[in-house]
């Protein structure tokens, strides 16, 4: 894959993150948005999960573009493609893991906000 193709993937991550931050899906649904059982407990967990995941995906897209240029100049073989594929996978899965950790720090198991996060909406 060419460097421009990989940059396009990074830009898609950034655009998806921006869209998730600016245009949260109005209702909890199974089509659009960050969808895990915990994130779909109620409207508050849904909004927070989509907002936080959007932030992480923007950062992941920026990191991915930086990695493209680092790998382009360090690795000349097909090994570079494997590293970028693994990096993309780690960014997506890592963003999901950190979003779930964040949701559990902010919300009780029943979906209500914990004490110090209660007034933040």
C-alpha positions in Angstrom: 0.0 0.0 0.0 1.3 3.5 -0.8 2.0 6.1 1.8 -0.9 8.2 0.6 -3.3 5.3 1.1 -2.1 4.9 4.7 -2.4 8.7 5.2 -6.0 8.5 4.0 -6.7 5.8 6.6 -5.3 8.1 9.3 -7.4 11.0 8.0 -10.5 8.8 8.1 -9.8 8.1 11.8 -9.6 11.8 12.5 -12.8 12.6 10.5 -14.7 9.9 12.3 -13.5 11.2 15.7 -14.5 14.7 14.9 -17.9 13.6 13.7 -18.4 11.5 16.8 -17.6 14.6 18.9 -19.6 17.1 17.0 -22.6 15.1 15.9 -23.4 12.5 18.5 -26.2 10.1 17.5 -29.3 11.5 19.1 -30.6 8.1 20.2 -29.0 5.0 21.3 -28.9 2.7 18.3 -27.1 -0.3 16.9 -26.0 1.3 13.7 -24.0 4.5 14.4 -21.8 5.4 17.3 -19.7 3.6 20.0 -21.7 0.5 20.8 -20.8 -1.7 23.8 -23.3 -3.0 26.3 -22.0 -0.6 29.0 -22.1 2.4 26.6 -25.7 1.6 25.7 -27.0 1.5 29.3 -28.6 5.0 29.0 -28.3 8.3 27.2 -25.6 9.6 29.6 -23.3 6.6 29.1 -24.0 6.7 25.4 -23.0 10.4 25.1 -19.9 10.0 27.3 -18.8 6.9 25.5 -19.1 8.4 22.0 -17.5 11.7 23.1 -14.5 10.0 24.8 -14.0 7.4 21.9 -14.1 10.3 19.4 -11.2 12.0 21.3 -9.2 8.8 21.3 -9.8 8.1 17.6 -8.7 11.6 16.7 -5.5 11.1 18.6 -5.1 7.6 17.1 -5.4 9.0 13.6 -2.7 11.6 14.3 -0.5 8.9 15.8 -1.1 6.6 12.9 0.0 9.4 10.4 3.1 10.0 12.4 3.9 6.2 12.4 3.4 6.1 8.7 6.3 8.5 8.1 8.5 6.9 10.8 8.0 3.4 9.3 8.4 4.7 5.8 11.9 5.9 6.5 13.0 3.1 8.9 11.6 0.0 7.1 11.9 -0.5 3.4 10.4 -4.0 3.0 6.8 -5.4 3.4 7.5 -5.6 7.1 6.4 -1.9 7.1 2.9 -2.9 5.9 2.6 -5.4 8.6 3.7 -2.9 11.3 1.1 -0.4 10.1 -1.6 -3.0 10.0 -0.8 -4.0 13.5 -0.6 -0.3 14.6 -4.1 0.3 13.1 -5.5 -2.7 15.0 -3.8 -1.6 18.3 -5.2 2.0 17.9 -8.8 0.8 17.4 -8.7 -1.9 20.1 -6.8 0.3 22.5 -9.3 3.2 22.0 -12.1 0.8 22.9 -10.3 -0.5 26.0 -9.5 3.0 27.3 -13.1 4.1 26.6 -14.5 1.2 28.6 -12.1 2.0 31.5 -13.2 5.6 31.3 -16.9 4.7 31.4 -16.4 2.5 34.4 -14.5 5.3 36.2 -17.2 7.8 35.6 -20.3 5.5 36.0 -21.6 2.9 38.4 -22.6 -0.5 37.0 -26.2 0.7 36.8 -25.2 3.6 34.5 -25.6 6.4 37.1 -22.7 8.8 37.4 -20.3 8.4 40.3 -20.1 11.2 42.9 -17.3 13.5 41.7 -18.6 13.2 38.1 -22.2 13.7 38.9 -22.5 17.4 38.0 -20.5 17.1 34.7 -22.7 16.6 31.7 
